Structure formats: C-alpha cells, structure tokens
Amino acid sequence: MDIPFVNVVNNHVRVAPTHKHWTSNEWAPLPCGRGNLRLAFLGLIPALKCFGGGRRSRAGLKAALKVTEEAVEKPRWKAKRLRKPTGALRKWGGVGFKIRQDGLAFRPQVFQEEQATKVKWKPKRENWQAWVTDDEGTEAFGPLAVGHEVEFLQGRSRMESAEKWVAGVVTNMSTESGVQQAKLALSTGQTKIVDLGRGLLRRSEDAQELCAEKDIAQMAKLRTLKRPKELMQFGLGQKAVSSRSQAIYSLVRMGRDGIRCAEELLSEVKPWDVSSTAIRELAHSHARMGDVKSAMRHVDVFDEVHSAQLLIEILALGLTGTILKEREKLGSNFLTGVETNPVVQGAVNEVVEFIPKLGDWAEHVRQLPQKTRQQCFAEAFNELLLSCGRAHAVKVSFRVLEWMEALAIPKDAFTYEAIGVNVVKRITRLQKVWDLPQAPEDKVCPEVVFAGRSNVGKSSLVNMLLNRSAIAPTSSRPGRTKTMDFFDVNHGHPALPRFRLVDVPGLGFARVSHELRERWIALIGGYFVQRQSLKVVFHLLDAGLCELMPADRELWRLLAQAKRSDYELCIVLTKADNSVPSQLERFANIVREALRREGSDLAVRAKIFACSAVSKLGKDTLWRKIWSAVGGEASTIEDLGEGPDNAERYRKTEFGWDEPGVSK
C-alpha cells in the first residue's frame, strides 16, 4: 500500500508524489500518518530549535510552521544525518538520510551507494594473534610471549576517567590460580600485570606508530590526489616494515587500481618485509570486491592457524560483499531469484571449493585454547553461516557448521541464531485445533510434532527453534497449551521447503478436568494414526527429573497403537542446561533401555537428543534432523565438496557425551 507524503507550507498541506524519495535526489517531505509520528517529530524538533532558540514557545512554534519556499531552496543550516534504520526510519527505506531544520528529509544517491557497498561485518584487528617483537616490525605468531609488543586498554578502573590504548612490551608471563597473566612495561613508565582473555590487550599498531610524520603526510597526500602508482613507488622506496605496510594500507583504500598497485608492491618484496596485518587487509579488500581467488593467494603465507583464520574471513567477506552488491543492483527483485542468481551462486560455489582446505590445518587449530579459538574464529564462522542463509544455500550452511565443529570452535548465541534464521524465513500460525477434523488440510507439506507430558517445555522449544519469544504460548503453570497448534513455516517461499511444526497439549498432570485430559489423549492418538503428513515425532523428556513418568509411557503406547513405520521417533532431553553431563548420560541410558524393552520398531530405531530452550544448546542438531526429514536436502548445488573426515567425531562436546547432542 502506498503511503502519501505531505508537507506543511504556509499552513497548507501539499501532497508529494508517492515514493518520490526512492529514486530522486531532491528534497522530499517526511512520511506522516499513523506509525510515522516518530519521524514527524524528528523533523519538527530541529525546526523548534532553529526558530525558537531551543524553547518550545508559542512564537517559536508559529515560526516553525511558516516555512517559505525560499527557505527550502536556500538552507543556511547544517543537515543532520541519521544512520540507524529502526522503527519509522525503516519504513522510509532503511538507509541513511538527512533531516533539514525545516523538517524535510534528503537521501542522496551517494548515501545509497555507501550503504549498499558497506559490509556489515568487519574482522577485528585485535583478533589477529600476530605480535610485533622489535622496532623493525618483525613478527611472531602463536601465544603471547616475552618481547611481544602490545597495546593495553587503560581507563577501566574507577580512578581513571577515560579509556585509551597505551603501548607496552611483555616482560614476563606467569599463571596465577589457573589464569594466565602478562607483565607489561608501558610507554608511560608504569608496570602492569594483566589477566589474559579479558579484552585488555591487542596487537600493537606499529605500522602507524613507527612511520615518520612526513612519510604519513606524503602517503595521505598521494591518496587524496588519487595517485596509486606514485604511492606504490613511494612504498617501494621505504626501508622500514612499518612504512611499507602503511603504504599497503593506503593503497587498498583507493579502489581497484589501488589494490592492483598494492599487489605489485607486495610482489617486489618478501612477505616478511611487510606486516601480516597489511597482507591480511589486502586479502580482505580482494574479498570485498568479490575476487575470492585473488585473496586466496595470500592464505598460505602464514602459519597453519592464521591461514585457517584468514580463509574463513575471506569466504565470509566475499559472500557477504557479493550479496550486498547484487541486492543494491536488483532491488526488490533480488530475493525472488537469489537461489538462481549466477553471481551469488558463483560466490557460494567458491565457499564449497575452498573450505575443505581447513582439513590441512584443523589439528593445529584444535590445539589452541578454547578462548583463543572462539575469539579468532567464531565471528567469521557466524558471518559465513548468515551469508549462506542470505543466499538460500541452507545445505551449504550445514556443511560450514560441520567444519566449525571439526575445528572445535565453540558455538555461541549468534551461531544458533544464524542457524534458525537460515532455515526459517516465514512463519504463520494457522489455527488452534480442538478436534482432528478441524485440522489443516493433510498431505500438503511435511509435519513435525512435539509431544510430551505437561510443563516439559514443548512450547518453549518451538519458540527457540523459530527464533521467536512468544509465538507459542508458554506458562509455568501446567496445561497452558489446550489445543493442537499448527505453525506453517516457509509457506510461499521460492527456495526453501515448506513444512509445519505442531505443538500438542501435554499429557499427565495438568490443572484441567479429567474429561479434558481424556479428550487430549484421543486427539493426539488420532493424529498419530490418521495424519499422513507426519514425518518426525519429537518426544520431550525433562532431563532434570532423570526418570520416566507414566505420561511418557502413555505416549509410547499411543505410538505403538498407531502401528505405523513411515515416521521417526526422536527423544529430546530438555532443560539440559540445568543438568550435569553425567546426569544426562545416566538418563539417556535409562531411556535407551526402556525403549529396548518397548520392543516396537519405532522405539528401537529412536534417537536421543539433548537441548535447552534457554541456552539453545542442541538447536543445530535438532534442525539437522528436521531439515533432512522435511526435504531440505534438496539443493541447487549438487556437489558440496569434501567434508570433515568424521564430522561426528569432532562434534563439540556440549553435553559431555561420546557423541554429543545425539545418541543412538
């Protein structure tokens, strides 16, 4: 629906052309109407400050409303740029624009281009574990050691008012109560003992600090004049590592010509004659331009750990940059055919082609401390997972996740969120069903049902899987879910498979009448018998109780009475974040033995999972199972390349099991 845009001029309302601001560089009035009041006040406040001297007086308000045509044509004030596209700003286009003090908004083409080419994620420099060892710029890789130059974040204590980075040198390394500490001699003359892993140390910025001021000024001048060849010759004439590195930093910010000259400069010297961060920045620049193969030439320069880190960063930047450029080029048509876009699919194929190289360095990465692995690799893997989802390459994202597990990179909340965003693009709650004949049409799409006793966490698990907080109602009181709720996922999506998640009422103890409990049993039993779309039954058990309840055995009896073998039974141990690994393993053995005694084919073939709706542990394992059951294995990319030698062997031990997250 088109939204009219109006402007108040001489106490008259003038309607602007609909969506004029989308393509025009002219001043366009702010949108108004219901839902856009925030944006209207946003333009009114500068007018009040300008004409009323900052006071909300009656005279100032009248002056603000009397905006003349001359004032619009000849503004004599500075414009304000708003960057954050939230709320009403997103409705206006979602990119940066200017607010003039007469209440009109302006969004030049240059802002659109800047936002389109801007990569949302940028690798942090402090995550690059390469340390300068002397004034010549010589570097060492690996753990922090005596003689390495660092920068210390000073100013986090109550005695200091402002934070700043201070240069220092490591003079001693020690361990106190299991925490590794570094003793620093700071440039201020102070001596500090710092605990590692607290974010207080970073790599020294020697490429900027050790350059002479006149050299920095000359490089800045040549960069401003856009003379990359002269800047390259100037860098070749420098003898210090820091000066040559600074020349590369300046060149990579000059576009394709600058990157080409930076490559020529690097070819004339040895790799160790420039800092590793300069080579890393050059590889990143190639990736942002979409030239992943050129960036890959610099991967083998470093040791095994840094080669693996740079590889993941290049793949993440390359795929993200390609998607952003194609999105700006195609506009709203981008999402309708992203899975068949040849440019995007070419970037996805490069991920499939190059990510198996991680197998050569996996053993060295796994030997790193856990905090170091997470600091150096987690962000890059998360961005690569998200970009695979943006390209609708969900199957490739699961392969990336396998490599993340093979390198033993700890998963965090962003990892689990990326998995959910990739597989779920659209959600609709169809209806609440009291009787089976009222259920949505059968044989339309695959269905996955979550069943169990009351208050075991079925609705919370559905909310966690769908990345929603309350799409399925939850309560601490047993019996909150009184109907069978159907959630339609990815309905109408051009690339992802459509399926349904079903949340059913809980069995056993619930604060409802006996008649209603019997009605629920009949409803669930009839669903198991009649529903032909059913593919997986997830039976949820409370890991905190560590015992099977009568309601759990009642559910198994309903499944046995259905006498069907065309769907799977999976046992999910919920609330795993409140259980120790030994308790989880003991409960899994109890369930496995009970399933064996049950005797049915469905029970014998059942797999046991563990998860937590609070910490999201096991979310990736559940989605793997659901995705394979609903037909998500289909992909436009036939060959996913070589995976880890044994993905299950390297699966992160989140629950302390031999084969964590899943047990047969």
C-alpha positions in Angstrom: 0.0 0.0 0.0 1.4 3.4 -1.0 1.9 5.9 1.8 1.2 9.6 1.0 3.9 12.1 1.9 2.8 15.6 2.9 4.5 18.9 3.7 3.2 21.9 5.5 3.9 25.1 3.6 2.2 28.3 4.5 -0.3 26.5 6.6 -1.4 24.4 3.6 -0.9 20.6 3.2 0.9 19.7 0.0 0.9 16.0 -1.1 4.2 14.8 -2.6 4.4 12.2 -5.3 4.2 8.7 -3.9 7.7 7.1 -3.2 9.4 10.1 -4.8 12.2 9.6 -2.3 13.1 6.2 -3.5 14.7 7.3 -6.8 15.0 11.1 -6.5 17.9 13.1 -5.1 15.6 16.1 -4.5 14.3 17.2 -1.1 11.3 15.1 -0.2 9.0 15.6 2.7 8.9 13.2 5.6 6.2 10.5 5.7 3.4 11.2 8.0 0.4 9.3 9.2 -0.2 6.5 11.7 3.1 4.7 12.5 5.2 7.6 11.3 4.7 10.0 14.1 8.2 9.4 15.4 9.6 10.5 12.1 7.4 13.6 12.0 8.6 14.7 15.5 12.1 14.0 14.3 11.8 16.8 11.7 9.9 19.1 14.0 12.5 19.2 16.8 15.3 20.8 14.7 12.8 23.4 13.5 11.8 24.3 17.0 15.5 24.7 18.0 16.3 26.8 14.9 13.4 29.2 15.0 12.5 29.2 18.7 16.0 29.3 20.2 15.5 25.9 21.7 12.4 27.0 23.7 9.0 25.4 23.0 7.3 28.8 22.9 4.2 29.7 21.0 6.2 32.2 18.9 8.7 29.5 18.0 6.0 27.0 17.1 4.3 29.6 14.7 7.7 30.4 13.1 8.3 26.7 12.6 5.1 26.2 10.8 5.6 29.2 8.5 8.2 27.6 6.2 8.7 29.5 3.0 9.7 28.3 -0.4 12.8 30.5 -0.3 13.9 28.8 2.9 13.6 25.4 1.2 15.7 26.5 -1.8 18.4 28.2 0.3 19.1 26.4 3.5 21.5 28.2 5.8 21.9 25.5 8.4 23.7 22.2 8.7 21.8 19.0 8.0 21.7 16.1 10.4 22.4 12.5 9.2 20.6 9.6 10.7 22.2 6.2 10.3 20.2 3.8 12.4 17.3 2.3 10.3 14.9 1.3 13.1 11.3 1.9 13.6 9.8 4.5 11.4 13.1 5.1 9.6 13.0 1.5 8.2 9.6 2.3 6.7 11.2 5.2 4.8 13.7 3.0 3.1 16.1 1.7 5.7 19.2 3.7 4.8 20.9 6.8 6.0 19.4 10.2 5.1 19.5 13.9 6.2 16.9 15.8 8.2 16.9 19.6 7.5 15.8 22.0 10.1 12.7 22.8 8.1 11.5 19.3 8.6 12.3 17.9 5.1 14.3 14.8 4.5 17.0 14.2 2.0 18.7 10.9 0.9 21.3 11.5 -1.8 22.4 8.7 -4.2 25.8 8.7 -2.6 24.3 7.5 0.7 22.5 4.7 -1.0 25.7 3.5 -2.7 27.7 3.8 0.5 25.1 1.7 2.4 25.0 -0.9 -0.4 28.7 -1.5 -0.6 29.2 -1.3 3.2 29.9 -4.7 4.6 28.0 -5.2 7.9 30.7 -7.4 9.4 34.4 -6.5 9.6 37.1 -8.7 11.1 38.5 -7.2 14.2 42.2 -6.4 14.2 42.7 -7.4 17.8 41.6 -11.0 16.9 44.7 -11.4 14.7 47.2 -13.1 17.0 50.4 -11.9 15.5 52.8 -10.0 17.7 55.5 -7.4 16.8 58.8 -8.2 18.5 61.1 -5.2 17.8 61.2 -1.8 16.3 61.9 -3.2 12.8 58.4 -4.7 12.7 59.5 -8.3 12.9 56.5 -10.5 13.9 55.9 -13.7 15.8 52.8 -15.9 15.7 51.2 -18.0 18.4 50.7 -17.4 22.1 51.8 -14.1 23.7 55.4 -14.3 24.9 58.2 -12.1 26.4 59.3 -9.4 24.0 56.0 -9.0 22.1 54.7 -5.5 21.7 51.1 -4.9 22.7 48.6 -2.2 23.5 46.9 -2.1 26.9 43.4 -0.6 27.4 43.9 1.8 30.3 41.0 3.6 31.9 38.5 0.9 33.0 39.1 1.5 36.7 37.2 4.0 38.9 40.4 6.1 39.4 40.7 6.8 35.6 38.2 8.9 33.8 38.7 7.9 30.1 39.7 4.8 28.2 42.8 4.8 26.0 45.2 2.4 24.4 48.8 2.6 25.8 51.8 0.9 24.1 53.8 -1.6 26.1 56.1 -4.6 26.0 55.7 -8.0 27.6 58.4 -8.6 30.2 57.1 -11.7 31.9 54.5 -14.4 31.6 53.0 -16.3 34.5 50.0 -18.3 35.7 48.0 -17.3 38.9 45.1 -19.5 40.1 44.8 -21.1 36.6 44.7 -17.6 34.9 47.5 -16.7 32.5 49.0 -13.2 33.3 51.3 -10.9 31.4 53.6 -8.3 33.0 53.8 -5.2 30.9 56.3 -2.3 30.8 54.1 0.6 29.4 55.4 3.6 27.5 54.1 5.8 30.4 56.7 4.3 32.7 54.2 2.2 34.6 54.3 -1.6 35.1 51.0 -3.6 34.8 50.1 -7.2 35.4 47.1 -8.1 33.1 45.0 -11.2 33.0 44.7 -12.6 29.5 41.3 -13.1 27.9 39.7 -10.0 29.4 39.9 -7.9 26.2 42.5 -5.5 27.7 45.3 -6.4 25.2 45.5 -6.1 21.5 48.1 -6.2 18.7 50.4 -3.1 18.6 49.6 -0.7 15.8 53.2 -0.3 14.8 52.5 0.3 11.1 51.0 3.7 12.1 53.2 4.5 15.1 56.7 3.9 13.8 56.2 5.8 10.5 57.8 9.3 10.3 55.2 12.0 10.3 56.4 13.3 7.0 56.0 9.9 5.4 52.5 9.6 6.7 51.7 13.0 5.4 53.1 12.2 1.9 51.1 9.0 1.7 48.0 10.8 2.7 48.6 13.4 0.1 49.1 10.9 -2.7 46.0 9.0 -1.6 44.0 12.2 -1.7 45.3 13.1 -5.2 44.4 9.5 -6.3 47.8 8.6 -7.5 48.2 4.9 -6.6 51.3 4.3 -8.8 53.2 7.1 -7.2 52.2 5.8 -3.8 53.4 2.3 -4.7 56.8 3.7 -5.8 57.0 5.6 -2.6 56.3 2.5 -0.6 58.9 0.5 -2.5 61.5 3.2 -1.6 60.8 2.8 2.1 63.2 0.5 4.2 61.1 0.0 7.3 58.5 -2.7 7.6 56.1 -0.2 9.1 56.4 2.3 6.2 55.8 -0.3 3.5 52.9 -1.7 5.5 51.4 1.8 5.8 51.7 2.2 2.0 49.7 -1.0 1.5 47.0 0.2 4.0 46.7 3.4 2.0 46.6 1.6 -1.4 43.8 -0.8 -0.5 41.6 2.1 0.3 41.9 3.5 -3.2 39.6 1.1 -5.1 40.6 -1.5 -7.7 43.6 0.5 -9.0 45.0 0.8 -5.5 44.6 -2.9 -4.8 46.3 -3.7 -8.1 49.2 -1.4 -7.1 49.3 -3.0 -3.6 49.7 -6.4 -5.2 52.5 -5.1 -7.4 54.3 -3.6 -4.3 54.0 -6.9 -2.4 55.4 -8.9 -5.4 58.5 -6.8 -5.3 59.3 -7.5 -1.7 59.4 -10.6 0.5 56.2 -11.4 2.5 58.1 -10.8 5.8 59.1 -7.3 4.6 55.6 -6.1 5.4 53.4 -6.7 8.4 51.0 -9.7 8.4 48.1 -7.3 9.1 48.9 -5.5 5.9 48.7 -8.7 3.9 45.5 -9.6 5.7 44.0 -6.2 4.9 44.9 -6.7 1.2 43.3 -10.2 1.2 40.1 -8.7 2.8 40.0 -6.0 0.1 40.1 -8.6 -2.7 37.2 -10.5 -0.9 35.1 -7.4 -0.5 35.4 -6.7 -4.2 34.2 -10.3 -4.9 37.6 -11.6 -6.1 38.0 -14.5 -3.7 40.5 -16.4 -5.8 43.0 -13.4 -5.7 42.5 -13.2 -2.0 43.3 -16.9 -1.6 46.8 -16.4 -2.9 47.8 -14.9 0.4 46.4 -17.6 2.6 49.4 -19.9 2.5 51.8 -17.2 3.6 51.2 -17.6 7.3 51.3 -20.5 9.8 48.6 -23.1 10.0 46.3 -21.3 12.5 46.4 -17.9 10.8 46.0 -19.5 7.4 42.8 -21.1 8.6 41.6 -17.9 10.2 42.2 -15.9 7.0 40.5 -18.5 4.9 37.2 -18.2 6.9 37.4 -14.4 6.9 37.9 -14.3 3.1 35.0 -16.6 2.4 32.7 -14.7 4.8 33.6 -11.3 3.3 33.5 -12.5 -0.3 30.0 -14.0 0.0 28.6 -11.1 2.1 30.0 -8.5 -0.3 28.6 -10.2 -3.4 25.2 -10.5 -1.8 25.1 -6.8 -0.9 26.2 -5.6 -4.3 23.6 -7.8 -6.0 20.9 -6.6 -3.6 21.6 -3.0 -4.5 21.7 -3.8 -8.2 18.5 -5.7 -8.3 16.5 -4.0 -5.6 13.3 -5.8 -4.5 13.8 -8.5 -7.3 16.9 -9.8 -5.5 15.1 -12.1 -3.1 12.8 -13.7 -5.7 15.6 -15.4 -7.5 18.7 -15.3 -5.3 19.0 -19.1 -5.4 19.4 -18.9 -9.2 21.4 -15.7 -9.4 24.6 -16.7 -11.2 26.8 -14.2 -9.4 25.6 -15.2 -5.9 25.8 -18.9 -6.8 29.3 -18.4 -8.1 30.3 -17.0 -4.6 28.6 -19.9 -2.9 30.5 -22.4 -5.2 33.7 -20.7 -4.1 32.8 -21.4 -0.5 32.2 -25.1 -1.4 35.5 -25.2 -3.3 37.9 -23.6 -0.8 36.5 -24.6 2.7 37.9 -28.2 2.5 41.4 -26.6 2.8 40.6 -26.3 6.5 41.3 -30.0 6.8 45.0 -29.4 6.4 45.1 -27.1 9.4 42.3 -28.5 11.6 44.6 -30.3 14.0 46.7 -27.1 14.8 43.5 -25.1 15.4 42.1 -27.7 17.8 45.3 -27.4 19.9 44.6 -23.8 20.7 43.0 -22.7 24.0 39.2 -22.6 23.8 39.0 -18.8 24.4 41.5 -18.2 21.6 39.6 -20.4 19.2 36.3 -18.6 19.9 37.9 -15.2 19.7 39.7 -15.8 16.4 37.2 -18.0 14.5 33.6 -17.7 15.9 32.7 -14.3 14.4 33.9 -15.3 10.9 32.1 -18.6 11.0 28.9 -16.9 12.2 29.0 -14.4 9.4 29.6 -17.1 6.8 26.6 -19.1 8.2 24.4 -16.0 7.9 25.6 -15.3 4.3 24.8 -18.8 3.2 21.3 -18.3 4.6 21.0 -15.0 2.7 21.9 -16.9 -0.5 19.3 -19.6 0.4 22.1 -22.2 0.4 21.0 -23.9 3.6 22.6 -27.1 2.8 26.0 -25.3 2.4 25.5 -23.6 5.7 25.2 -27.1 7.4 28.5 -28.1 5.7 30.1 -24.9 7.1 28.7 -25.9 10.5 30.4 -29.3 10.2 33.7 -27.6 9.6 33.1 -25.3 12.6 32.7 -28.4 14.7 35.7 -30.1 13.1 37.9 -27.2 14.2 36.3 -27.4 17.7 35.1 -23.8 17.6 32.7 -23.1 20.5 29.2 -22.1 19.3 27.6 -19.0 20.8 24.2 -17.4 20.7 24.9 -15.9 17.3 25.7 -19.3 15.9 22.4 -20.7 17.0 20.5 -17.6 15.8 22.1 -17.9 12.4 21.0 -21.5 12.1 17.4 -20.6 12.9 17.4 -17.6 10.5 18.7 -19.7 7.7 16.0 -22.4 7.8 13.1 -20.2 8.8 12.1 -17.3 6.6 8.3 -17.1 7.1 6.1 -18.3 9.9 2.3 -18.4 10.1 0.2 -19.8 13.0 -2.6 -21.5 11.1 -5.2 -22.3 13.7 -5.9 -23.9 17.1 -7.4 -27.3 16.7 -9.8 -28.8 19.3 -10.9 -31.8 17.2 -8.9 -33.6 14.4 -11.5 -32.8 11.6 -10.7 -29.1 12.1 -7.0 -29.6 11.4 -5.5 -28.0 8.3 -5.5 -30.0 5.1 -3.4 -33.1 5.2 -0.8 -34.2 2.6 0.1 -30.5 1.8 3.6 -30.4 3.4 5.6 -32.5 5.9 4.8 -32.1 9.6 6.9 -32.4 12.7 5.1 -32.8 16.1 6.4 -32.0 19.6 4.7 -34.1 22.3 5.3 -35.0 25.9 3.9 -34.5 29.4 2.7 -31.2 30.7 5.2 -28.5 31.6 8.1 -30.3 29.9 8.9 -27.3 27.6 7.3 -28.1 24.3 6.1 -24.5 23.5 9.5 -23.1 24.7 11.3 -25.4 22.4 9.1 -24.4 19.4 9.8 -20.7 20.2 13.5 -21.4 20.4 13.6 -23.2 17.0 11.6 -20.5 15.3 13.7 -17.6 16.8 10.5 -16.2 18.4 9.8 -15.3 22.0 6.0 -16.0 22.3 4.6 -17.3 19.0 3.7 -20.5 21.0 2.2 -19.5 24.4 4.2 -20.6 27.5 3.5 -20.6 31.2 4.9 -22.1 34.4 1.5 -23.5 35.1 1.0 -27.0 33.6 -1.7 -27.3 30.9 -1.1 -23.9 29.2 -1.4 -25.4 25.7 -5.0 -26.7 25.5 -5.2 -27.1 21.7 -3.2 -28.5 18.9 -1.4 -25.5 17.3 -0.1 -25.7 13.7 2.7 -23.4 12.6 3.2 -23.1 8.8 6.9 -22.5 8.0 8.2 -21.1 4.7 4.8 -21.1 3.0 5.2 -19.4 -0.4 9.0 -19.1 -0.2 10.6 -19.6 -3.6 13.6 -21.7 -2.5 13.1 -23.2 0.9 10.8 -26.2 1.6 7.5 -25.7 3.3 6.7 -27.7 6.4 4.7 -27.4 9.6 5.6 -27.6 13.3 2.8 -28.9 15.6 2.6 -28.2 19.3 0.2 -30.6 21.1 -1.3 -30.4 24.6 0.7 -32.1 27.4 -0.2 -35.4 28.9 -0.2 -36.4 32.5 -0.5 -33.8 35.3 -2.3 -30.6 34.3 -4.7 -28.4 36.1 -7.7 -29.3 33.9 -10.6 -31.7 34.2 -10.3 -35.4 33.7 -12.7 -35.2 30.8 -10.4 -32.7 29.0 -7.4 -34.9 29.6 -9.1 -37.8 28.0 -10.1 -35.6 25.1 -6.4 -34.7 24.6 -5.3 -38.3 24.6 -7.9 -39.1 21.9 -6.8 -36.1 19.9 -3.1 -37.0 20.0 -3.7 -40.7 19.4 -6.0 -39.9 16.4 -3.3 -37.6 15.0 -0.7 -40.4 15.2 -3.0 -42.7 13.3 -4.6 -40.5 10.7 -2.1 -37.8 9.8 -0.3 -38.9 6.6 2.0 -35.8 6.5 3.7 -36.7 9.8 7.4 -37.3 9.4 9.0 -36.9 12.9 7.6 -37.2 16.4 9.8 -35.4 19.0 9.0 -36.8 22.4 10.3 -34.4 25.1 11.5 -35.6 28.5 12.6 -33.5 31.4 16.3 -34.1 32.0 16.1 -32.6 35.4 13.8 -35.4 36.7 16.0 -38.2 35.3 13.1 -40.7 35.3 10.3 -41.7 33.0 6.8 -40.7 34.1 3.5 -42.6 33.4 2.5 -39.9 30.9 5.7 -40.7 28.9 4.9 -44.4 28.7 1.3 -43.4 27.7 2.7 -41.5 24.7 4.7 -44.6 23.7 1.5 -46.7 24.0 -0.3 -44.3 21.6 2.5 -44.5 19.1 2.5 -48.4 19.3 -1.3 -48.4 18.7 -0.9 -46.4 15.6 1.1 -49.3 14.0 2.9 -47.0 11.6 6.5 -47.1 10.4 6.6 -44.2 8.0 7.7 -41.6 10.5 10.5 -41.5 13.1 10.5 -41.2 16.9 13.2 -38.9 18.4 13.6 -38.5 22.2 14.6 -34.9 23.3 16.0 -34.4 26.8 15.0 -30.8 27.6 16.4 -28.4 30.2 19.9 -29.8 29.6 21.4 -26.5 30.8 20.3 -27.4 34.4 21.9 -30.9 34.3 25.4 -32.0 34.6 26.8 -34.3 31.8 26.9 -37.4 34.0 23.2 -36.9 34.8 22.4 -36.5 31.1 24.3 -39.7 30.2 22.6 -41.7 33.0 19.1 -40.5 31.9 19.9 -41.3 28.3 20.9 -44.9 29.3 17.6 -45.3 31.2 15.6 -44.1 28.2 17.6 -46.3 25.8 16.9 -49.4 28.0 13.2 -48.5 28.3 12.9 -48.1 24.5 14.6 -51.5 24.1 12.0 -53.1 26.4 9.2 -51.4 24.5 10.1 -53.6 21.5 8.4 -51.8 18.7 10.4 -50.9 15.6 9.6 -47.2 16.1 11.1 -47.3 19.6 14.1 -49.4 18.7 15.1 -47.0 15.9 14.6 -43.9 18.1 17.5 -41.4 18.5 18.1 -39.5 21.7 18.9 -35.8 21.6 19.6 -33.2 24.3 18.8 -29.5 24.1 18.0 -26.4 26.1 15.5 -23.7 25.2 17.3 -21.2 27.4 21.0 -21.6 26.3 19.9 -23.0 22.8 22.3 -26.0 23.2 21.4 -28.7 20.7 19.5 -26.3 18.4 21.8 -27.1 15.5 21.3 -30.9 16.0 17.5 -30.6 16.0 17.5 -28.5 12.9 19.7 -31.0 11.1 17.2 -33.7 11.9 14.1 -31.6 11.0 15.7 -30.3 7.8 16.6 -33.8 6.5 13.1 -35.1 7.3 11.1 -32.3 5.5 13.0 -32.5 2.3 15.6 -29.8 2.9 18.4 -32.0 1.5 17.3 -30.8 -2.0 19.7 -28.1 -3.2 20.6 -26.3 -6.5 24.2 -27.2 -5.7 24.7 -30.9 -6.3 28.3 -31.2 -5.1 29.0 -29.8 -1.6 32.7 -30.6 -1.8 34.7 -32.6 0.7 33.6 -32.5 4.4 35.5 -33.3 7.5 36.9 -36.8 7.9 34.4 -37.6 10.6 32.0 -34.8 11.5 30.5 -36.6 14.4 34.0 -37.3 15.9 34.8 -33.6 16.1 31.3 -32.6 17.3 31.8 -30.2 20.2 31.2 -31.9 23.5 28.4 -29.6 24.6 26.9 -32.3 26.9 29.9 -34.4 27.8 28.7 -37.4 25.7 31.0 -39.5 23.5 28.8 -38.5 20.6 27.3 -35.2 21.9 23.9 -33.9 21.1 22.7 -37.2 19.6 22.7 -40.7 20.9 21.6 -43.9 19.2 
